[in-house]
Amino acid sequence: MSVSCDFAWQLDGIQMGGTILRPDGSGPFPAVVLVAGSGPTDRNWCSPLLPGNNGSGKLLAQELAKTGIASIRYDKRASGPYLMENLPQLTGNLSMESHLDELVSAVEVLSEYDFVDSSRIIGLGNSEGTLHVLHDASRTQRFPFSGLVLADPPGRPISAALLSQLALQAVALPDSELLMDKVKQAVERYSAGAAMNLDPELPENVRMLLASFEVPANLTFARELWNESACDALRAITIPTLVLIAEKDLQIDVTADGDPLRQAASGLAHVSFAFPSKANHVFKEELRTRPELVAAPVSGYNEESTRLDPQSVEIIGDWLRTVFQ
């Protein structure tokens, strides 16, 4: 049995929302803070840009509660039900620092509950969320993490991962080489500090993805994120850390991202790695072949028919028991 509670609070006068899921009993329980990936992804790890609402964040929280672990998952202020209300105040103010502030705020909210053991809190981030938990762990906080789970962290700059993702999807398109030349030129302009100046002949979905890095409300944050990877921050972490890289992920790659991360963690006994063989980017079970995934790159994320990858759940559960014992 578990008890779920939705609630809201304010950070810098801007509304945030979250859900705490606690096991049945009085506690105090160890806890996990779940940090969603990029874009308007909400507390449940669902995005309005993708079909379905069967999000991995909610499912992970439920699995944790079964094993006696409480959790909080929260909406970034630019996601979830308060998005439209918050946008006017957030325009031009989004940054890596503002996202870190959201995470710190969620940790503090969770830690104030009597049923939570505030000395045993793990930060579990997915994709971009891994960068935020790494930043939290690299600073002095009122309630420091006792460990980290990095679920598909980028081992390359985000710009390099983006190019690889687009190149993979372009293979099946006519004139793929010409298309990627235009993408690379736009990326080079942006990396140099200029506008992308996107070619109107690029496919609409590609233009929309690249244009998202130039939205005025998001520009400061996007430029900070553009050249960041998890490698530098990982070297500085001194607490137990589990790095998970899903073998069926099309965004983060076992080799291109995994090798730099393993090199960054070389000699660090407190950092361990696992590579679930059937997990996708949000750690749902994926039984399709790689060519089938390339043809439908974001399907399988939040559809009702999907479930968490059992191997990933087992790996995370075993690691948490070791850290929390």
C-alpha positions as CSV (number, residue, x, y, z in Angstrom):
1,M,0.0,0.0,0.0
2,S,1.1,3.6,-0.6
3,V,-0.3,7.1,-0.1
4,S,-0.1,9.7,-2.9
5,C,-0.4,13.5,-2.3
6,D,-0.5,16.2,-4.9
7,F,0.4,19.7,-3.7
8,A,1.7,23.1,-4.8
9,W,4.2,25.6,-3.5
10,Q,5.9,28.8,-4.7
11,L,9.5,29.4,-5.7
12,D,10.4,33.0,-6.3
13,G,6.7,33.9,-6.5
14,I,6.1,31.3,-9.3
15,Q,3.9,28.3,-8.8
16,M,5.4,24.8,-8.7
17,G,3.5,21.5,-8.4
18,G,4.5,18.0,-7.3
19,T,3.5,14.7,-6.0
20,I,4.8,12.8,-3.0
21,L,4.3,9.1,-2.9
22,R,5.0,7.4,0.5
23,P,4.8,3.8,1.5
24,D,2.2,2.8,4.0
25,G,3.5,3.2,7.6
26,S,5.1,5.8,9.8
27,G,8.6,5.8,8.5
28,P,11.0,7.6,8.4
29,F,11.6,6.3,4.9
30,P,14.5,6.8,2.6
31,A,13.5,8.8,-0.4
32,V,14.1,9.6,-4.1
33,V,13.7,12.9,-5.9
34,L,12.7,12.2,-9.5
35,V,13.9,14.8,-12.0
36,A,12.4,14.8,-15.5
37,G,14.2,15.3,-18.8
38,S,14.2,18.2,-21.3
39,G,11.4,20.4,-22.6
40,P,7.9,20.6,-21.1
41,T,8.2,17.1,-19.6
42,D,6.1,17.1,-16.5
43,R,6.3,15.4,-13.1
44,N,5.2,12.0,-14.5
45,W,7.8,12.3,-17.3
46,C,5.0,12.9,-19.9
47,S,5.3,15.7,-22.6
48,P,2.5,17.4,-24.4
49,L,4.6,16.9,-27.5
50,L,4.3,13.1,-27.3
51,P,1.3,10.9,-27.2
52,G,0.1,9.1,-24.1
53,N,0.2,9.8,-20.3
54,N,1.7,6.5,-19.0
55,G,4.9,8.3,-17.8
56,S,7.9,6.6,-16.4
57,G,8.3,9.0,-13.6
58,K,5.0,8.0,-12.0
59,L,5.7,4.3,-12.7
60,L,9.1,4.5,-11.0
61,A,7.6,6.3,-8.0
62,Q,5.1,3.4,-7.7
63,E,7.9,0.8,-7.9
64,L,9.9,2.6,-5.2
65,A,6.9,2.8,-2.8
66,K,6.5,-1.0,-3.1
67,T,10.0,-1.4,-1.6
68,G,9.6,1.1,1.2
69,I,11.0,4.2,-0.5
70,A,9.2,7.5,-0.6
71,S,9.5,9.9,-3.5
72,I,8.8,13.3,-4.9
73,R,8.3,14.2,-8.5
74,Y,7.7,17.7,-9.6
75,D,6.8,19.9,-12.6
76,K,9.4,22.3,-13.7
77,R,7.8,25.8,-13.6
78,A,7.8,25.7,-17.5
79,S,5.8,22.5,-17.5
80,G,2.7,20.9,-16.1
81,P,-0.7,22.6,-15.2
82,Y,0.9,26.0,-14.3
83,L,2.8,26.4,-17.6
84,M,0.7,29.1,-19.1
85,E,0.3,31.0,-15.8
86,N,4.0,30.9,-15.2
87,L,5.3,31.7,-18.7
88,P,5.2,35.6,-18.5
89,Q,7.4,35.5,-15.4
90,L,9.7,32.9,-16.8
91,T,10.4,34.5,-20.1
92,G,14.1,35.3,-20.3
93,N,14.7,33.9,-16.8
94,L,15.1,30.2,-17.6
95,S,18.7,28.9,-17.0
96,M,20.6,26.0,-15.6
97,E,20.6,27.9,-12.3
98,S,16.8,28.3,-12.3
99,H,16.3,24.5,-12.9
100,L,18.7,23.8,-10.1
101,D,16.7,26.1,-7.9
102,E,13.6,24.0,-8.7
103,L,15.3,20.8,-7.8
104,V,16.7,22.3,-4.5
105,S,13.2,23.5,-3.7
106,A,11.6,20.1,-4.2
107,V,14.3,18.4,-2.0
108,E,13.5,20.9,0.8
109,V,9.8,20.4,0.5
110,L,10.2,16.6,0.7
111,S,12.7,16.8,3.6
112,E,10.3,18.7,5.8
113,Y,8.0,15.7,6.2
114,D,8.4,13.6,9.3
115,F,8.0,10.4,7.4
116,V,11.1,11.1,5.3
117,D,14.7,10.4,6.5
118,S,16.3,13.5,5.2
119,S,19.8,12.0,5.6
120,R,18.9,9.3,3.0
121,I,17.7,11.0,-0.2
122,I,18.8,10.0,-3.7
123,G,18.6,12.2,-6.7
124,L,17.4,10.3,-9.8
125,G,17.5,12.3,-13.0
126,N,16.7,11.3,-16.6
127,S,18.5,12.7,-19.6
128,E,18.8,16.5,-19.0
129,G,17.6,15.9,-15.5
130,T,20.9,14.1,-14.8
131,L,22.8,17.4,-15.2
132,H,20.6,19.0,-12.6
133,V,21.1,16.3,-10.0
134,L,24.9,16.5,-10.7
135,H,24.9,20.2,-10.2
136,D,23.0,19.8,-6.9
137,A,25.5,17.2,-5.7
138,S,28.5,19.4,-6.6
139,R,27.3,22.2,-4.2
140,T,26.7,22.5,-0.5
141,Q,23.0,22.1,0.2
142,R,20.8,22.1,3.3
143,F,19.7,18.6,2.5
144,P,22.6,17.0,0.4
145,F,22.0,13.9,-1.6
146,S,23.4,10.6,-0.3
147,G,23.6,9.2,-3.8
148,L,22.7,9.7,-7.5
149,V,21.1,7.6,-10.2
150,L,21.9,9.1,-13.6
151,A,19.5,7.6,-16.1
152,D,20.8,8.2,-19.6
153,P,23.2,11.1,-19.0
154,P,24.8,12.8,-22.0
155,G,28.5,11.9,-22.2
156,R,28.9,14.3,-25.1
157,P,27.9,18.0,-25.5
158,I,24.1,18.2,-26.1
159,S,24.8,19.6,-29.6
160,A,26.8,16.5,-30.6
161,A,24.1,14.2,-29.3
162,L,21.5,16.2,-31.2
163,L,23.4,15.8,-34.4
164,S,23.8,12.1,-34.0
165,Q,20.1,11.7,-33.3
166,L,19.1,13.7,-36.4
167,A,21.6,11.8,-38.6
168,L,20.2,8.5,-37.5
169,Q,16.7,9.7,-38.4
170,A,17.8,11.2,-41.7
171,V,19.2,7.9,-43.1
172,A,15.7,6.9,-44.3
173,L,15.0,10.2,-46.0
174,P,15.8,11.2,-49.6
175,D,18.8,13.5,-50.0
176,S,19.9,12.7,-46.4
177,E,23.5,13.9,-46.9
178,L,22.3,17.3,-48.2
179,L,19.8,17.5,-45.3
180,M,22.5,16.8,-42.7
181,D,24.9,19.3,-44.4
182,K,22.2,22.0,-43.9
183,V,21.7,20.9,-40.3
184,K,25.4,21.0,-39.5
185,Q,25.8,24.5,-41.0
186,A,22.9,25.7,-38.8
187,V,24.5,24.0,-35.7
188,E,27.9,25.6,-36.5
189,R,26.4,29.0,-36.7
190,Y,24.6,28.6,-33.4
191,S,27.7,27.2,-31.7
192,A,29.6,30.3,-32.9
193,G,27.0,32.5,-31.1
194,A,25.0,33.4,-34.2
195,A,21.4,32.6,-35.3
196,M,20.9,29.2,-36.9
197,N,19.2,30.8,-39.9
198,L,17.5,27.5,-40.7
199,D,17.0,26.5,-44.3
200,P,13.3,26.5,-45.2
201,E,13.8,23.2,-47.1
202,L,14.6,21.3,-44.0
203,P,11.8,18.9,-42.9
204,E,9.3,20.7,-40.5
205,N,10.0,18.4,-37.6
206,V,13.8,19.1,-37.9
207,R,13.2,22.9,-38.1
208,M,10.9,22.8,-35.1
209,L,13.5,20.9,-33.0
210,L,16.4,23.2,-33.9
211,A,14.2,26.3,-33.6
212,S,13.4,25.3,-30.0
213,F,16.9,26.3,-29.1
214,E,16.3,29.8,-30.3
215,V,13.0,30.6,-28.6
216,P,13.6,33.9,-26.8
217,A,12.1,32.7,-23.5
218,N,14.4,29.7,-23.6
219,L,17.6,31.2,-25.2
220,T,19.8,31.7,-22.2
221,F,19.1,28.2,-20.9
222,A,19.5,26.6,-24.4
223,R,22.9,28.2,-24.9
224,E,24.1,27.0,-21.5
225,L,22.9,23.5,-22.2
226,W,24.2,23.4,-25.8
227,N,27.8,22.5,-24.9
228,E,27.3,20.7,-21.6
229,S,27.8,17.0,-20.9
230,A,27.8,15.0,-17.6
231,C,31.5,14.2,-17.8
232,D,33.0,17.2,-16.0
233,A,30.5,17.1,-13.1
234,L,30.8,13.3,-12.8
235,R,34.5,13.6,-12.0
236,A,33.8,15.9,-9.1
237,I,31.1,13.7,-7.4
238,T,32.1,11.9,-4.2
239,I,28.9,10.1,-3.3
240,P,27.6,6.7,-4.6
241,T,26.5,7.1,-8.2
242,L,24.8,4.6,-10.6
243,V,25.0,5.4,-14.3
244,L,22.4,3.7,-16.4
245,I,22.6,3.8,-20.2
246,A,19.8,2.1,-22.1
247,E,20.9,0.0,-25.0
248,K,17.7,0.7,-27.0
249,D,18.0,4.5,-26.5
250,L,18.3,6.5,-29.7
251,Q,19.2,9.8,-28.0
252,I,22.0,8.7,-25.6
253,D,24.4,6.1,-27.0
254,V,26.1,3.2,-25.1
255,T,29.4,3.9,-26.9
256,A,29.4,7.6,-27.9
257,D,28.1,8.7,-24.5
258,G,29.0,5.7,-22.4
259,D,32.7,5.6,-23.2
260,P,33.4,9.3,-22.2
261,L,31.4,8.8,-19.0
262,R,33.4,5.6,-18.1
263,Q,36.6,7.5,-18.8
264,A,35.5,10.4,-16.6
265,A,34.7,7.9,-13.8
266,S,37.9,5.9,-14.2
267,G,39.4,5.2,-10.8
268,L,36.2,6.3,-8.9
269,A,35.1,3.2,-6.9
270,H,31.8,4.9,-5.9
271,V,30.6,5.2,-9.5
272,S,29.1,2.1,-11.1
273,F,27.6,1.5,-14.6
274,A,24.8,-0.6,-16.0
275,F,23.5,-1.1,-19.5
276,P,19.9,-2.5,-19.6
277,S,19.6,-4.3,-22.9
278,K,15.9,-3.7,-23.6
279,A,15.3,-0.2,-22.2
280,N,14.6,2.9,-24.2
281,H,15.4,6.5,-23.3
282,V,12.7,6.7,-20.6
283,F,13.5,3.1,-19.4
284,K,10.4,1.5,-20.8
285,E,10.8,-2.0,-22.1
286,E,11.5,-2.0,-25.8
287,L,11.3,-5.2,-27.8
288,R,11.5,-3.7,-31.3
289,T,14.7,-3.8,-33.5
290,R,16.8,-0.8,-33.9
291,P,15.6,-0.2,-37.5
292,E,12.0,-0.3,-36.3
293,L,12.9,2.2,-33.6
294,V,14.6,4.6,-36.0
295,A,11.4,4.6,-38.1
296,A,9.4,5.7,-35.0
297,P,11.9,7.3,-32.7
298,V,9.7,8.6,-29.9
299,S,7.0,5.9,-29.9
300,G,6.9,3.6,-26.9
301,Y,7.6,6.5,-24.4
302,N,4.2,7.1,-22.7
303,E,1.6,4.9,-24.5
304,E,-0.7,3.0,-22.2
305,S,0.6,-0.3,-23.6
306,T,4.1,0.4,-22.4
307,R,5.7,-0.7,-19.1
308,L,8.9,0.0,-17.3
309,D,11.8,-2.2,-18.3
310,P,12.0,-5.0,-15.6
311,Q,15.8,-5.2,-15.8
312,S,16.2,-1.5,-15.2
313,V,13.8,-1.6,-12.2
314,E,15.7,-4.5,-10.8
315,I,19.1,-2.8,-11.2
316,I,17.9,0.5,-9.6
317,G,16.2,-1.4,-6.8
318,D,19.3,-3.5,-6.0
319,W,21.6,-0.5,-6.0
320,L,19.2,1.5,-3.8
321,R,19.1,-1.3,-1.2
322,T,22.9,-1.3,-1.1
323,V,23.1,2.5,-0.6
324,F,20.2,2.7,1.9
325,Q,21.2,-0.3,4.0
